[in-house]
């Protein structure tokens, strides 16, 4: 059992199986996750950043009931119901929960893959939630349990991050096979179709144009958006002309040109930079500075750090040609992000977190900090990680603090508009109007 004071993992009345509760109990002890009793709640005296890019409201009040936001605005304009629980935030910042437009969930335990299960999904979605990431779009390798969790999350008992899924990453080699694979995946009712058009720095064959064109056309016939993993600018241009709906990684081989910008803007295609994906390919060649960050350490297992600190492992990464090429590509990716943001291309924050050593929850914050280093403003980054990420991934009920949307939100002790690194000052996380008890970062 948890130590005294950690609280219950689930509210009374939850329909979780007892065995599942038993399996998740250690996670509850680690993160102190708990949900408050459902009732009308008013958060007052807050600096409210609603995610839309509009100026912050202060003093602001937000009222939530039955998992949804029922009122939001300047405190002088909001009437609080008599029976509401009132929580004064004393000038803290209230903003939407973060939306990761490119993550993965369920497959990795520690540094080992092959662990896909509902229990592991719930463990990881609780970890995401503890860092204020309240929605995750998993772009590939999703199995039945992921679809089941996606289909059963629209209720006010939710106590973990929302999950959206793409099913398998499709890798057809012929146009005929492409049609068959898309049809099979479409039968699962995914939120996206995902493909890779990349030769892994010349080490593997690249999907031919006639194959991804067939994928795109078939996905379009099913009404399912197509998300593409790419590396090269020319490939991405060709994919956009073929009908791709979302660019899931940075262009890393060259600086983007006017033609690329125009292709993105013509169809209002969203761009997810995944800067931390590039970072993860080489950063463990030595000990990263974040290994001493309490905000990071709250969500990582000690044996993982021991493995990543192994000198022989670090030496292999230093000598790995691919890792060093990705390292050289990161500055190009960061320059391209600034160029595209300045040109009005919608940026959807995403990390590709979930594979081994791409740390869920922490990497979403690190991604935003790197976006600031690339030249985006804090308000642009917040919008990218909330409203734009949600809209780009077709999530209509979250991403902004607006009446009628799910009450998925984060309370910060420091103002992120002054420095986006203040997102680390998490004081509260709410999902569907339920406050989660949190670890002390």
N, C-alpha and C positions, 0 to 999 in steps of 0.2 A: 504494500500500500504506500501512497505518497505520505510524506511528512506532513505534520499538522500545518494547516494554513494554505496548502496549495490549492484546495478547492476541488470540486468535482469536474471531471472531463465533460460529462454530458448533463444537460438539463433533465429534470424529471419529465417523464412522458416521452423520452426519445425511444425510437423503435429499433435501435441498434441491437444486434444479437449479443447475449452475454459473453460469448467466447471472443467476439471482436473487441468488446470493451476490455476484457482481460488482456488481450494482446496489445492494446493501445495504451494500457495504463502506464508503462514506463515512459512513454512519450509525454503523457500528461504530467508526470513527475518532473521530467526534464524541462519542459517549457511552461508548466503551470497553466496549461490551457483550460479554460472554463468559460461557460457562458452564463450571463446574468439572467435573472428571471424576466420573461417577456412582459413588457408593459410599455405604456407611453413614456418616452424619455426625452427630456429637453436638455440639450447641451448649450450652455449660455456663456457669455463673456469670452467668446472665441474670435480669433482672427480666421475668417473662413476664406479659403481658396477653393473655388468650386470646380476647378479643372477645365473650365471653358476658355481660359485666358483672360477673363474679366478681372478687373482690379479686386483685390482682397476686400472683404467686408469686415469692419471692426467698429464697434462691438457687434458680433453676430450671434444668432441663435438658430439652431437646427433642432427640429422635433421629428422623432421617428416613432412609428407604431406598427406592430405586426410585420416587422422586418423592412418596412419601406419608409422613405422620407415623406412626411406629410406637410412640412412647412420649413422654410429656410429664408433668411434675410436679416436685415438690420434689426437689432433687438427691439428698437422702438416701434417696429412695424409688426411684430410677432406677438400674438396672444397665446400664452402657455396654458394648456388645459389644467384645471384645478387638480386632477388626479395624477398628473405627470410627475415622474421622478425628475428632479432638477439637479443637474450636475454642472457646477460652475467651473469653467476651464481656466479662469484667471489669466486670460490673455494668450493662452497657448494657441497654436495653429491647428486648425481642423481642415483636412483635405481629403479627397477621395482615396480609397485604397488603390494601390498600384496595380496596373494591368501589364503582365508580361506577354507581349505579342508573339514571342518565340521562346518557348521552353520545352522541356520534356519531363515526363513524370512516370514513376513506377518501376523503372528497369534496373536502377543501380542501388546497391547497398554498400556503403563505404566507397571503395574504389573498384568494386566488382559488379559486372553486369549480369543479367540473367535472373533477376529477382522480381520480375513483374508479378504483382499480386494486388488484390484490393487492400490488404493490410499495408503494403509498402506504399501504395498510392496515398492512403490516408495519412500515413506517417509523413510523407513528403509534402502533401498539401497542408498539413498542420505546420510544418516547418516554414513553408512559404508564408502562411498566414502570420506566424509569429514575427516576421519581418515586415508586415504591412502589405504583402503582395496578396491581394484578395481575389485575383482572377489570373489564371494561367492558360494560355493557348498552347497545348502540346502539339507540336508540328511533326508528328511521326512516331512510329513504333507503339501505337496505342492498341491495346487489346480489349477484350470483352469487358473486363472490370472497369476500364476507363470510360467506355461508353455507358455502362450502367450508372456510374457515379455522375456522369454528365446529365443523364436523364432523370436523376432523382435529387437534384440540388436546389430546385426552385421552391424553397419553403423557409419559414422563419425559424426552423430549428438548426440551421446550418452553422457548423462550428469549424469550418476549414475553408481553404481557398476554393473558389469555383474552378472547374476544369472544363476545357473545351478540347476537342480531339480531331485528329486528321486520319486516324487509322494507320496502316502501314505506309512507309515511304515507297512509292512505286518506282520500280526499276525495269520497265519493259525494254526489250531489245528490238522489237519490231512494231510496226503500226498496228497490226492485228492483235498482238499481245497487249498493246496499250489500251485498246478498246475493251478487251476482256477484263483487264485489271481495274480500269476505272469503273466498269459496271459492277464488278464484285465489291469494290470499296463503296460505291454509291449505295449499295443495298444496306450497308451498315449505318447510313445516314450521318456521315462525318460533317464536321463544320468546315473542313478544308480538304482538298486533295494536295498532296505534297510530292514533289519530285526533286531530284538533284541533277543539275547539268553542270558537271564539274569533273575535271580529270585528276583531281588531287595532286596538283602541281606536276602533271605529266606522268603520274604513276599508274593511272587506270584509264580505261576507255571512257569516252564522254558520250552521253546520250545523243544520238543523231537527231537532226532537226525534224525529219519526217516523223520520228517517234514522239517527241514532245509536242509537235503540232497536233498529232492525233490525240494525245492526252488532253491537251487544252480544249480541243473541239468537243471531245466527249464529256469532259467535266462541265463545259458550258451547257451542253444539252441536258445535263442533270441539274443545272442551276447551282453547282457547287464551285466556289471560288478556288483558284489554283495558286498555291504558294510555291515559290521556286527558290531552291538553294543554288546560288551561283557564286562565281569568283571573278570572272572576266567581264569587262565592260561590253565587248561585242556580243558575247553570248546573251547577256541580259537585254541588250537592245533587240536581239532576234526573238527572245522569249516575250518581250513586251509586244512586239508586232504579232506574235502568235496568240496573244490573248492572256498572258499571265496577269494575275490580279494582285499579287503581293510579292515584293522582293524581300526575301527573308534574311539576307546577309549584305554586308557592305561590298561595293566594288573595290577590289584590292589590287588589281594589276596596273591601273593607270588612273589619272585624274579624270573625273567625269567631264564630258564636253557638253556643248549647247544642245547637240542632237539628243543626247541621253536625257538631259533635263526636260526638253520639250516632249519627249516620249512619255516621261513620267507625269508631266503636268496635263497633257492632253486628256488622259483618262483618269487623272487624279489617283494614281497608283501610290500606295504607301511603301515606305522604305524602312526596314528594320536593320540598324547598323551592327548589332551583336559585337561590339568592340571587345567585350570581355571574352568572347570566344577566341579571338586572336591572342589576347593576353594569356589565356589558359594554355595555349600551345607551347609557350616557351618560359613562362614566368617561374616555373619550378626548377629551372636550371640553377637557381640559388634559392635562398629562403626569402619569400616575399615579405614585404613590410607588414602586410595585413595578418601575418601569422601571430603578431603580438597585439592585434586589435581586439579588445574585449567584445566588440560588436560582432566580429567574425567568430571568435572562439565560442560564443554562446550557442552556435549552431553546428559545430563540427565535432566529430569524434576524435579522441586523442590518438588512436592507432592510425588514423588517416594522416595526421600530421607527422607521425613517426616515419611512415612510409615515404612521404613526400620530402622529408628531410634527409633521406638516405643519400650519402655522398655519391655512391655509384650510380644511383638513379639520376641524380642531378648532372653528373658528368655525361651520361648518355644523352640527356636532353641538350646539353651544350654542344655535343657533336652531331646532333640530329639535323640534317640539312633542311628538312621540311619545317621543323620548328624555327630554325633561323630565318627561313624565307617568310614565314608568317610574321615573325618579329619585325622584319624589314617592311612588311606590308601594312602594319598597323598605322604608322603615320599617314600613309596614303588614305586609309579608311577614315581616319579622323579628319583629314582635310576635306575629303568628299562629303562627310557629314555636314560640315559647316557650309560648304558650297551649296548643297541641296537644301538645307534649312533656309539659307539666305534667299534661295530662288523660289521659295514657297512650296517646295515638295513636302507633303505630310510625312513626318517622322513618327514611327510607332516603336516606342521603346521595347526592346527585346534583347535577350542575352544568350539564347541557346543553352541555358543552364539545365542541369539534370544529368548529362553524361559525367563520368568520373572526373573529379577535381574541378568541375564547374558548379560552384556551390550555390544551391538554391536559396533564395532569400537574400543572402549577402551580395551575390553578384548583381542583383537588380539595382541595389544601391550603388555598387561600384560602377556599374554601367552609367548611371546618371552622373556620377562624379566625373567619369571620363568624358561624358558628353559636354559637361561644363569646361573641362580642359580643352575640348575641341573648339570651344567658342560659342556654344549655345548659352542663352541666358537661363537663369533658374526658372522663370515663368514658362519659357519655351519647353524646357525639359519636363516640368510638371505636367504641362498640357500633353506632351508626347507620351508620358507614362500613365496618363489617365484618360482624358477625353479622346485624344487621337488614337491611342492604342486600342481603346474599346471600339471606336467607330470603324477603324481600319479592319478590325477583326469581326465586325458585324455583331458586336455585343450591345444590345439596345437598352438593357436595364441596369447598367453599371457604368463606371468611368467618370461620372460627374455627380456633383451634389445638387440634385434637382428633385422637385416634388414628383412622387410616383416611382422613383428609382429605388433599387435596393439600398439600404443603409449600410453600405460597405465603405468604411472610412477609417482614417488614421489621425490620431492626435499627436502632435510633435511639441516638444518642450521649447524648441528654438525655431526661429523663422527661416524656412528654406528659401525664401525670396532674397535673403541677404547672402546666403551661401547654400548651394544645393547639398553640401555635405551635412547640413543640419537635418537631413532626413534620418540620420542615425539617432536622433533624439526622440525615439518613439516612446510615448507614454501610454497610449491606449490603441487598441485595434478593435474595431467593431465589424462584424459580418452579419448581414441580415438583421441588424438591430441588436445583436448579441455581443456584449463586451467579452473579449478573450483575456484571461489572465496571462501575463507575459513574464518571460525571464527578465532579469535585471541586466541590461546591457551596460 
